[in-house]
Amino acid sequence: MSTAAATGVWGRAEQQDFRSRVRGTLLGAAVGDALGAPVDELSLEGIREAHGAEGLTEPAPAHGRRGTVTAATQLTLFTVDGLIRAQVRRDTGAWHPPTDLHRAYRRWAATQSDWGPDERRKEDGWLAREEWLYSRRSPARACLVGFGDENMGTLEAPMNPDEKGTEAVTRSAPFGLLVGWEPQLVLQLAVECAVQTHGHPSAYLAAGAHTILVHGLARGESLDGAIQRALALLAARPGHQPVTDALKHALGAVRQGMPTPSRVEELMGDGGAEGALAAAVYCALVGEDIRHGLRLAVNHGGASSAAGGLCGALLGALHGETALPPGWLTELEGRATILELADDFAMEMTQGPALHGPAVSSPGWLARYPRA
């Protein structure tokens, strides 16, 4: 994987491995999000009262049925869509990925106010015409405000400068799948897109750190190695200390014996982005398998869907799609859309020049991901 990522020359086995990790990341994030959604508002005692002494061990109904996702998964998919559109627009010379991502997030914002897809807006591409994405799943005010504004937040003038919530970090895993990019550039892009809604350093640097973790795992590194790289890159960023401390706290907790919900809850802290990231990293490190890790990530009194989604993205990037629980995937809302988008992303990143460029242009691809 690392050779292909560095040279841009992809063999068949490397393409298959990358596609599996892309699928694993997106499906893992969605499965973790959906697993945690039914218990998001519950204390640990409330979870046990509703689901038994062991807590939530299998998907449970939320938003009307089992397997439904939250706004975090919706936004993650529009992150992928924006990244593909950015690559396609690169041919035009008008290449500024944060702007392309902002446009993608504004397409998500339209799904939160419109009744359904508008067939007249062909420039929106295929994802914005998926009807299931028009379900409103408790979107955070920070996202509605940030993406409801035509003016894009920047590092110099971020949107919601005091916002520390989890919504920027939970949509940021796809940036880590840019395996051909250097880690510091991936971090920079994630941060520039996070400040479009979350202007506090704890929130946007947590998003950057999560991106670096996914990036390392997608390139075949260990989670420990990815954490060390994230810590090194964070050290150069103003305001990094809360996120750095949270990651170090997660590493220290691994050595404190058997994992418990109370330890996960302690890592979650006050429910900010860095706490959700720390809890997810801890659960990914100590989980005996993906099921165990995800169950740990959602059974506590904190932001269960956020921690579950972050943990799922890490484990999916690490192990690939085939390690995810098949029974949980069968009921996952939007699974066909997620797989289609994941495969499109993998194809764009490994075979983009064969789809669009000076010498060749696929009308079907440009209809799916318009340059406009």
LOVO-470717 format. One record per residue: residue in one letter; z, x, y of N, C-alpha, C in turn. Coordinates in steps of 0.05 Angstrom, whole numbers, padded with zeros to 5 digits, always signed. Example, Ala and Ser with C-alpha at 12.3 -4.5 7.8 and 13.67 -1.06 7.14 Angstrom:
<pts>
a+00156+00264-00114+00156+00246-00090+00156+00264-00066s+00142+00257-00045+00143+00273-00021+00157+00258+00001
</pts>
This chain:
<pts>
m+00000+00017-00024+00000+00000+00000+00000+00017+00025s+00017+00037+00026+00019+00053+00051-00007+00068+00057t-00021+00077+00036-00046+00091+00041-00067+00072+00052a-00069+00048+00041-00088+00029+00051-00081+00021+00079a-00056+00017+00085-00047+00009+00112-00054+00030+00132a-00051+00055+00124-00056+00077+00143-00086+00082+00147t-00102+00079+00126-00130+00086+00128-00148+00062+00134g-00139+00038+00128-00155+00015+00132-00175+00011+00109v-00173+00027+00088-00190+00025+00065-00174+00012+00042w-00181-00012+00035-00165-00027+00015-00180-00029-00011g-00167-00019-00033-00177-00024-00060-00169-00052-00069r-00180-00061-00091-00174-00088-00100-00145-00092-00107a-00133-00072-00121-00105-00075-00128-00087-00076-00103e-00094-00060-00083-00078-00060-00058-00081-00086-00043q-00105-00098-00043-00109-00124-00031-00092-00145-00045q-00092-00144-00071-00077-00164-00087-00047-00161-00082d-00037-00136-00080-00009-00132-00075-00002-00142-00047f-00018-00136-00027-00013-00145+00000-00013-00175+00002r-00032-00188-00011-00033-00217-00010-00008-00229-00023s+00001-00217-00044+00025-00227-00057+00050-00225-00039r+00051-00203-00024+00073-00199-00005+00071-00218+00019v+00047-00223+00029+00043-00242+00050+00052-00270+00041r+00042-00278+00018+00050-00304+00007+00080-00305+00003g+00091-00283-00008+00120-00283-00014+00136-00285+00012t+00127-00272+00033+00142-00273+00059+00142-00301+00070l+00118-00313+00071+00116-00340+00084+00128-00362+00067l+00123-00360+00041+00136-00380+00023+00166-00376+00021g+00175-00351+00020+00203-00345+00019+00218-00355+00043a+00206-00351+00067+00218-00360+00092+00220-00391+00092a+00199-00404+00083+00199-00433+00082+00218-00444+00062v+00220-00432+00038+00238-00442+00018+00267-00438+00027g+00274-00415+00039+00301-00411+00049+00308-00431+00071d+00289-00436+00089+00292-00455+00110+00298-00483+00099a+00281-00491+00080+00284-00518+00068+00310-00520+00052l+00318-00498+00038+00343-00499+00023+00367-00503+00041g+00367-00490+00064+00389-00492+00083+00390-00517+00100a+00367-00530+00103+00365-00552+00122+00385-00575+00117p+00390-00583+00092+00408-00605+00088+00437-00599+00095v+00445-00574+00097+00473-00567+00102+00477-00553+00129d+00457-00554+00146+00458-00540+00171+00481-00548+00189e+00489-00573+00188+00510-00583+00205+00537-00584+00191l+00539-00574+00167+00564-00577+00151+00580-00552+00151s+00607-00555+00149+00625-00533+00144+00623-00526+00114l+00635-00504+00106+00635-00497+00078+00649-00519+00062e+00671-00529+00073+00686-00551+00059+00668-00575+00056g+00653-00581+00078+00635-00604+00077+00612-00600+00056i+00602-00576+00054+00581-00570+00034+00592-00575+00006r+00616-00565+00001+00628-00568-00026+00635-00597-00032e+00643-00611-00012+00649-00640-00016+00623-00655-00023a+00601-00647-00011+00576-00661-00015+00562-00652-00040h+00565-00626-00048+00548-00615-00069+00564-00603-00092g+00590-00604-00091+00606-00593-00113+00619-00567-00106a+00636-00558-00124+00653-00534-00119+00636-00509-00115e+00612-00507-00127+00595-00483-00123+00578-00486-00098g+00580-00508-00084+00563-00512-00061+00535-00520-00068l+00517-00517-00050+00489-00524-00054+00475-00503-00072t+00466-00512-00095+00453-00493-00114+00423-00499-00119e+00414-00523-00111+00386-00531-00114+00378-00546-00089p+00352-00548-00083+00343-00563-00060+00354-00591-00059a+00361-00600-00036+00372-00627-00032+00357-00641-00010p+00359-00667-00008+00343-00681+00013+00351-00674+00041a+00331-00672+00058+00334-00669+00087+00309-00681+00099h+00312-00695+00121+00289-00708+00135+00274-00726+00115g+00289-00739+00097+00276-00759+00081+00270-00752+00052r+00268-00726+00046+00263-00718+00019+00270-00688+00015r+00270-00679-00010+00275-00651-00016+00252-00634-00008g+00258-00609+00000+00237-00590+00006+00226-00590+00034t+00237-00607+00051+00226-00608+00079+00236-00584+00095v+00219-00575+00113+00225-00551+00129+00233-00560+00157t+00242-00540+00173+00250-00545+00200+00228-00534+00219a+00234-00536+00245+00216-00525+00265+00212-00495+00262a+00231-00481+00250+00228-00452+00246+00203-00446+00229t+00199-00461+00207+00175-00456+00191+00150-00464+00205q+00151-00486+00220+00127-00494+00236+00119-00472+00255l+00139-00460+00269+00133-00439+00288+00123-00414+00274t+00134-00408+00250+00125-00385+00235+00096-00387+00229l+00087-00411+00221+00059-00414+00214+00041-00411+00239f+00050-00420+00262+00035-00416+00286+00035-00387+00295t+00056-00372+00287+00055-00343+00292+00032-00330+00276v+00030-00338+00251+00008-00327+00234-00019-00335+00246d-00022-00360+00254-00047-00370+00266-00054-00353+00291g-00034-00348+00308-00038-00333+00332-00046-00304+00326l-00035-00292+00305-00042-00265+00298-00071-00263+00288i-00079-00282+00272-00107-00283+00263-00126-00286+00287r-00119-00305+00305-00136-00310+00328-00138-00285+00346a-00116-00271+00348-00116-00246+00364-00136-00226+00352q-00136-00223+00326-00154-00205+00313-00183-00213+00317v-00189-00239+00315-00216-00249+00319-00225-00245+00348r-00207-00249+00367-00213-00246+00395-00217-00216+00403r-00207-00199+00386-00209-00170+00393-00238-00162+00396d-00257-00175+00382-00285-00168+00384-00296-00173+00412t-00284-00191+00427-00294-00198+00453-00285-00179+00474g-00266-00161+00468-00255-00143+00487-00232-00155+00503a-00227-00181+00500-00205-00195+00513-00182-00196+00494w-00168-00173+00491-00148-00171+00470-00121-00166+00482h-00104-00186+00481-00076-00184+00489-00060-00202+00471p-00050-00191+00448-00037-00207+00428-00014-00225+00439p+00003-00216+00457+00024-00235+00466+00013-00260+00479t-00010-00258+00493-00022-00281+00504-00034-00299+00482d-00046-00287+00462-00057-00303+00440-00034-00317+00425l-00012-00304+00422+00011-00317+00409+00022-00340+00426h+00023-00336+00452+00033-00357+00470+00015-00381+00468r-00011-00377+00467-00029-00400+00463-00024-00414+00437a-00019-00398+00415-00013-00410+00389+00013-00427+00391y+00033-00416+00404+00058-00431+00406+00055-00456+00423r+00037-00455+00443+00032-00479+00458+00018-00500+00442r+00002-00491+00422-00009-00511+00403+00013-00524+00387w+00033-00508+00379+00056-00520+00365+00070-00540+00383a+00074-00532+00409+00088-00550+00427+00074-00577+00429a+00047-00577+00428+00032-00602+00429+00039-00620+00405t+00044-00607+00382+00051-00623+00358+00078-00637+00362q+00094-00628+00380+00121-00640+00384+00120-00663+00403s+00098-00667+00416+00096-00690+00435+00073-00709+00428d+00052-00699+00414+00030-00717+00407+00036-00732+00382w+00022-00755+00378+00026-00771+00354+00013-00758+00330g-00008-00743+00335-00023-00731+00313-00045-00714+00324p-00061-00701+00307-00081-00682+00316-00103-00696+00332d-00113-00683+00352-00135-00693+00369-00161-00680+00360e-00178-00695+00347-00203-00684+00336-00222-00674+00358r-00217-00682+00382-00235-00672+00404-00230-00643+00411r-00206-00632+00404-00199-00605+00412-00206-00586+00390k-00232-00581+00387-00241-00564+00365-00232-00535+00369e-00226-00527+00394-00218-00499+00399-00190-00494+00388d-00176-00514+00380-00149-00510+00369-00148-00499+00341g-00171-00500+00326-00172-00490+00299-00160-00509+00279w-00160-00501+00254-00153-00519+00233-00123-00525+00230l-00106-00505+00236-00077-00509+00232-00067-00531+00250a-00076-00533+00274-00066-00553+00292-00076-00581+00285r-00093-00583+00264-00102-00609+00255-00088-00618+00229e-00067-00602+00221-00052-00610+00197-00031-00631+00205e-00034-00655+00195-00017-00677+00204+00012-00673+00199w+00019-00660+00177+00048-00658+00170+00063-00641+00190l+00049-00624+00205+00062-00608+00225+00070-00623+00250y+00062-00648+00252+00069-00664+00275+00096-00679+00272s+00110-00673+00250+00137-00683+00247+00156-00667+00264r+00172-00680+00280+00191-00666+00298+00216-00660+00283r+00223-00635+00280+00245-00626+00263+00266-00611+00281s+00278-00626+00298+00300-00616+00315+00293-00590+00329p+00270-00589+00343+00263-00564+00357+00283-00556+00378a+00288-00531+00381+00308-00522+00401+00296-00526+00429r+00314-00532+00447+00306-00536+00475+00293-00511+00486a+00303-00488+00479+00292-00463+00489+00262-00460+00482c+00254-00469+00458+00226-00468+00450+00210-00488+00464l+00220-00512+00467+00205-00533+00482+00201-00525+00511v+00221-00513+00523+00218-00504+00551+00199-00481+00553g+00203-00460+00536+00187-00436+00538+00158-00441+00532f+00152-00457+00512+00124-00462+00504+00112-00486+00518g+00129-00501+00532+00118-00523+00549+00108-00513+00575d+00113-00488+00581+00105-00476+00607+00080-00459+00603e+00060-00464+00620+00036-00448+00619+00041-00418+00625n+00062-00413+00641+00069-00386+00648+00084-00373+00625m+00076-00350+00617+00087-00337+00593+00111-00319+00602g+00133-00321+00587+00155-00303+00592+00148-00275+00584t+00159-00256+00598+00154-00227+00593+00180-00212+00593l+00180-00187+00584+00204-00171+00585+00215-00168+00613e+00197-00167+00632+00206-00165+00660+00216-00191+00671a+00205-00213+00661+00213-00240+00670+00215-00258+00646p+00235-00255+00629+00237-00271+00605+00244-00300+00610m+00235-00318+00592+00244-00345+00593+00273-00347+00582n+00288-00365+00593+00315-00370+00584+00331-00344+00580p+00336-00330+00601+00348-00303+00599+00375-00302+00586d+00389-00324+00584+00416-00324+00571+00415-00335+00543e+00392-00341+00533+00390-00354+00507+00393-00334+00484k+00413-00339+00466+00419-00321+00444+00413-00333+00417g+00401-00357+00416+00398-00371+00391+00380-00358+00371t+00376-00371+00348+00362-00359+00325+00332-00365+00325e+00322-00381+00343+00295-00391+00340+00273-00370+00343a+00279-00349+00359+00259-00328+00361+00258-00310+00337v+00281-00304+00326+00281-00286+00302+00270-00301+00278t+00274-00327+00275+00265-00341+00251+00235-00345+00251r+00221-00341+00273+00192-00344+00272+00177-00317+00272s+00192-00295+00270+00181-00269+00275+00173-00253+00250a+00178-00263+00226+00170-00248+00202+00141-00240+00201p+00122-00257+00209+00094-00250+00206+00086-00225+00221f+00099-00218+00243+00092-00193+00257+00096-00169+00238g+00115-00171+00221+00120-00149+00202+00098-00145+00182l+00080-00165+00179+00058-00163+00160+00034-00148+00171l+00037-00139+00196+00016-00122+00208+00020-00093+00197v+00015-00090+00172+00022-00065+00158+00005-00041+00168g-00017-00046+00180-00033-00024+00191-00024-00014+00218w-00005-00027+00230+00006-00019+00256+00030+00000+00252e+00034+00017+00271+00058+00034+00271+00083+00016+00276p+00106+00023+00264+00129+00006+00267+00137+00000+00296q+00136+00021+00314+00144+00016+00341+00126-00004+00356l+00100-00005+00348+00083-00025+00360+00088-00053+00350v+00095-00055+00324+00103-00081+00313+00128-00091+00326l+00147-00073+00330+00172-00081+00344+00166-00091+00372q+00149-00076+00386+00142-00084+00414+00129-00111+00416l+00111-00117+00398+00097-00143+00398+00117-00165+00392a+00134-00161+00372+00154-00181+00365+00172-00187+00389v+00181-00166+00402+00199-00170+00426+00184-00184+00448e+00159-00177+00454+00144-00189+00475+00139-00219+00470c+00137-00226+00444+00133-00255+00438+00160-00270+00437a+00181-00256+00430+00208-00269+00429+00217-00277+00457v+00212-00260+00477+00221-00266+00504+00206-00290+00516q+00186-00300+00503+00173-00324+00513+00191-00348+00511t+00213-00346+00496+00233-00368+00494+00262-00358+00496h+00267-00334+00487+00294-00324+00484+00297-00297+00499g+00309-00299+00523+00309-00276+00541+00333-00257+00538h+00353-00264+00521+00376-00246+00518+00369-00224+00498p+00377-00199+00504+00370-00177+00486+00380-00181+00457s+00402-00194+00453+00412-00199+00426+00392-00216+00410a+00379-00234+00423+00359-00252+00410+00333-00238+00405y+00322-00225+00427+00295-00214+00423+00296-00188+00407l+00318-00173+00408+00319-00149+00392+00326-00155+00363a+00340-00177+00358+00343-00187+00330+00316-00194+00318a+00299-00207+00334+00272-00213+00325+00256-00187+00319g+00259-00168+00336+00245-00142+00332+00255-00128+00307a+00282-00129+00303+00293-00116+00279+00284-00129+00253h+00284-00156+00253+00275-00170+00229+00246-00163+00223t+00230-00161+00244+00202-00154+00240+00199-00127+00227i+00215-00107+00236+00214-00080+00225+00222-00081+00195l+00242-00097+00188+00250-00099+00160+00227-00109+00143v+00215-00131+00152+00192-00142+00137+00169-00122+00135h+00164-00108+00157+00143-00088+00158+00147-00067+00137g+00171-00056+00135+00177-00036+00115+00174-00046+00087l+00184-00070+00082+00183-00082+00055+00154-00088+00047a+00138-00098+00066+00110-00104+00061+00094-00079+00055r+00103-00056+00064+00090-00031+00059+00101-00017+00034g+00119-00031+00020+00129-00020-00006+00154-00004-00004e+00168-00004+00019+00192+00011+00022+00216-00005+00011s+00239+00009+00009+00263-00005+00000+00276-00019+00024l+00293-00038+00019+00307-00052+00041+00325-00032+00056d+00339-00015+00041+00356+00005+00054+00340+00023+00073g+00317+00032+00064+00300+00049+00081+00291+00034+00106a+00283+00008+00102+00274-00008+00125+00296-00012+00145i+00321-00016+00135+00344-00019+00154+00348+00006+00170q+00347+00029+00158+00351+00054+00172+00330+00058+00194r+00305+00051+00187+00284+00053+00208+00289+00034+00231a+00297+00009+00224+00303-00010+00245+00325+00000+00264l+00346+00012+00252+00368+00022+00268+00359+00045+00286a+00341+00062+00276+00331+00084+00292+00314+00074+00315l+00298+00054+00310+00281+00044+00332+00297+00027+00352l+00317+00013+00343+00334-00002+00361+00349+00016+00380a+00356+00040+00371+00373+00057+00387+00361+00064+00414a+00334+00062+00416+00321+00069+00441+00318+00045+00460r+00328+00022+00452+00324-00003+00467+00350-00010+00483p+00347-00015+00508+00371-00024+00524+00381-00051+00512g+00408-00053+00510+00420-00077+00501+00420-00080+00471h+00415-00058+00456+00413-00060+00427+00439-00062+00412q+00462-00055+00425+00486-00051+00410+00495-00075+00393p+00494-00100+00403+00503-00122+00386+00486-00124+00361v+00460-00120+00362+00443-00122+00339+00448-00098+00320t+00451-00074+00331+00457-00051+00316+00484-00054+00301d+00504-00064+00315+00530-00068+00303+00529-00089+00281a+00513-00110+00285+00511-00131+00265+00498-00120+00239l+00477-00104+00242+00465-00092+00218+00483-00073+00204k+00498-00057+00219+00517-00038+00207+00540-00054+00193h+00548-00076+00205+00568-00093+00193+00559-00104+00166a+00533-00111+00165+00522-00121+00140+00522-00099+00119l+00515-00075+00126+00515-00053+00107+00543-00047+00097g+00563-00048+00116+00590-00043+00108+00601-00065+00089a+00593-00090+00094+00603-00112+00077+00594-00109+00048v+00571-00096+00044+00561-00093+00016+00582-00078-00001r+00597-00060+00012+00616-00044-00003+00644-00056-00006q+00646-00082+00002+00672-00095+00002+00677-00113-00022g+00663-00109-00043+00668-00124-00067+00649-00147-00071m+00656-00166-00089+00639-00188-00095+00632-00205-00070p+00607-00213-00068+00600-00229-00044+00613-00257-00045t+00621-00266-00022+00634-00292-00019+00623-00307+00005p+00625-00333+00005+00616-00348+00029+00632-00341+00054s+00657-00334+00051+00673-00327+00075+00662-00301+00087r+00652-00282+00071+00641-00258+00081+00615-00263+00096v+00599-00281+00085+00574-00289+00099+00580-00302+00125e+00600-00319+00125+00608-00334+00149+00618-00314+00171e+00633-00294+00162+00643-00274+00181+00619-00259+00194l+00599-00252+00178+00576-00239+00188+00560-00256+00208m+00560-00282+00203+00546-00301+00221+00558-00301+00248g+00584-00296+00250+00597-00295+00276+00595-00321+00291d+00586-00319+00317+00585-00343+00333+00559-00358+00331g+00542-00351+00311+00518-00366+00306+00494-00356+00322g+00496-00333+00335+00473-00321+00349+00453-00308+00330a+00432-00299+00342+00410-00288+00326+00418-00263+00310e+00434-00246+00322+00442-00221+00308+00460-00227+00284g+00477-00248+00286+00494-00256+00264+00478-00268+00241a+00458-00285+00247+00441-00296+00226+00425-00273+00212l+00416-00254+00227+00402-00231+00216+00420-00215+00197a+00445-00210+00207+00464-00194+00190+00470-00209+00164a+00474-00235+00166+00480-00250+00141+00457-00250+00122a+00433-00252+00133+00409-00252+00116+00405-00225+00102v+00409-00204+00117+00406-00177+00106+00427-00172+00084y+00452-00180+00089+00473-00178+00069+00466-00192+00044c+00457-00218+00046+00450-00234+00023+00427-00222+00007a+00407-00211+00022+00385-00198+00008+00393-00173-00007l+00413-00159+00004+00423-00134-00009+00440-00140-00033v+00457-00160-00032+00476-00164-00054+00467-00185-00074g+00446-00200-00068+00437-00221-00086+00428-00209-00113e+00437-00221-00135+00428-00211-00161+00399-00217-00166d+00389-00239-00155+00361-00246-00155+00355-00263-00131i+00331-00273-00128+00324-00289-00104+00341-00314-00102r+00344-00328-00125+00360-00353-00125+00388-00347-00114h+00401-00327-00125+00428-00320-00118+00429-00312-00088g+00410-00296-00079+00410-00288-00051+00407-00311-00032l+00389-00330-00039+00385-00353-00021+00409-00372-00022r+00421-00375-00045+00445-00392-00046+00467-00381-00029l+00471-00355-00030+00491-00343-00013+00485-00347+00016a+00459-00346+00023+00451-00347+00051+00455-00374+00063v+00457-00395+00047+00459-00422+00059+00486-00435+00055n+00503-00424+00038+00529-00436+00032+00551-00424+00050h+00552-00434+00074+00573-00425+00093+00572-00445+00117g+00590-00441+00135+00592-00460+00158+00575-00453+00182g+00556-00434+00178+00539-00426+00201+00512-00438+00200a+00493-00425+00212+00465-00435+00213+00451-00430+00187s+00454-00449+00168+00445-00445+00141+00415-00442+00139s+00400-00458+00152+00371-00457+00150+00360-00431+00162a+00372-00421+00184+00363-00396+00196+00369-00373+00177a+00393-00371+00167+00400-00349+00149+00383-00350+00123g+00379-00375+00113+00363-00378+00089+00334-00369+00093g+00322-00377+00116+00295-00370+00122+00292-00340+00125l+00310-00327+00140+00308-00298+00144+00312-00283+00118c+00330-00292+00101+00335-00279+00075+00310-00283+00057g+00299-00307+00057+00276-00313+00041+00252-00296+00048a+00248-00291+00074+00226-00274+00083+00229-00246+00073l+00253-00235+00075+00258-00208+00065+00254-00206+00035l+00265-00224+00020+00262-00223-00009+00233-00228-00018g+00219-00246-00004+00192-00251-00011+00174-00227-00005a+00179-00213+00018+00164-00189+00024+00170-00167+00004l+00194-00166-00005+00203-00144-00023+00191-00148-00051h+00192-00173-00061+00185-00178-00089+00158-00192-00093g+00147-00204-00072+00122-00219-00075+00126-00247-00084e+00105-00263-00084+00107-00292-00088+00117-00299-00116t+00110-00284-00136+00116-00292-00164+00146-00291-00170a+00162-00278-00153+00191-00276-00158+00205-00301-00147l+00192-00317-00131+00204-00341-00119+00209-00362-00140p+00230-00378-00137+00236-00399-00158+00214-00420-00158p+00199-00422-00181+00176-00441-00181+00185-00470-00178g+00208-00478-00188+00217-00505-00185+00222-00512-00156w+00231-00493-00140+00236-00498-00112+00209-00499-00096l+00189-00484-00105+00163-00484-00092+00148-00510-00096t+00152-00522-00120+00136-00546-00125+00142-00569-00106e+00167-00569-00095+00174-00591-00077+00173-00582-00047l+00163-00558-00042+00163-00548-00015+00143-00563+00003e+00152-00573+00025+00134-00587+00044+00113-00567+00054g+00088-00576+00055+00067-00560+00066+00059-00535+00050r+00066-00534+00024+00060-00510+00009+00031-00503+00009a+00013-00523+00006-00015-00517+00005-00024-00504+00032t-00014-00515+00054-00021-00503+00080-00011-00475+00083i+00014-00470+00074+00025-00443+00076+00009-00423+00060l+00001-00431+00035-00015-00413+00019-00043-00408+00031e-00055-00429+00042-00081-00425+00054-00080-00407+00078l-00059-00410+00094-00056-00393+00117-00050-00364+00109a-00033-00361+00089-00026-00334+00079-00050-00320+00069d-00067-00334+00054-00091-00321+00043-00111-00314+00066d-00113-00332+00086-00130-00326+00108-00120-00301+00123f-00094-00299+00127-00083-00276+00141-00089-00250+00125a-00084-00251+00099-00089-00227+00082-00119-00220+00083m-00136-00239+00083-00165-00233+00084-00173-00222+00111e-00162-00232+00132-00168-00222+00159-00159-00193+00162m-00135-00187+00152-00124-00161+00156-00137-00140+00138t-00148-00148+00116-00160-00128+00098-00191-00128+00099q-00203-00151+00108-00232-00153+00107-00243-00165+00133g-00229-00163+00154-00237-00174+00180-00266-00167+00188p-00273-00141+00186-00300-00133+00195-00323-00148+00180a-00317-00157+00156-00337-00172+00140-00339-00202+00149l-00320-00210+00165-00319-00238+00174-00329-00242+00202h-00325-00222+00219-00334-00224+00247-00336-00196+00258g-00354-00192+00275-00358-00165+00287-00387-00163+00298p-00394-00139+00307-00420-00135+00319-00443-00140+00299a-00438-00134+00274-00460-00135+00254-00461-00161+00238v-00438-00175+00237-00437-00199+00220-00418-00219+00233s-00424-00244+00228-00407-00265+00239-00408-00289+00220s-00384-00298+00211-00382-00321+00193-00377-00346+00209p-00395-00365+00212-00391-00389+00227-00367-00405+00217g-00363-00405+00191-00340-00420+00180-00314-00408+00188w-00312-00381+00189-00287-00368+00198-00282-00373+00227l-00303-00372+00244-00299-00376+00272-00293-00405+00279a-00301-00423+00261-00293-00451+00265-00263-00455+00259r-00253-00440+00239-00225-00441+00232-00207-00427+00253y-00217-00405+00264-00202-00389+00283-00220-00383+00307p-00224-00403+00324-00243-00400+00347-00234-00377+00366r-00254-00365+00378-00248-00344+00398-00239-00356+00425a-00245-00382+00429-00238-00394+00455-00209-00395+00459
</pts>
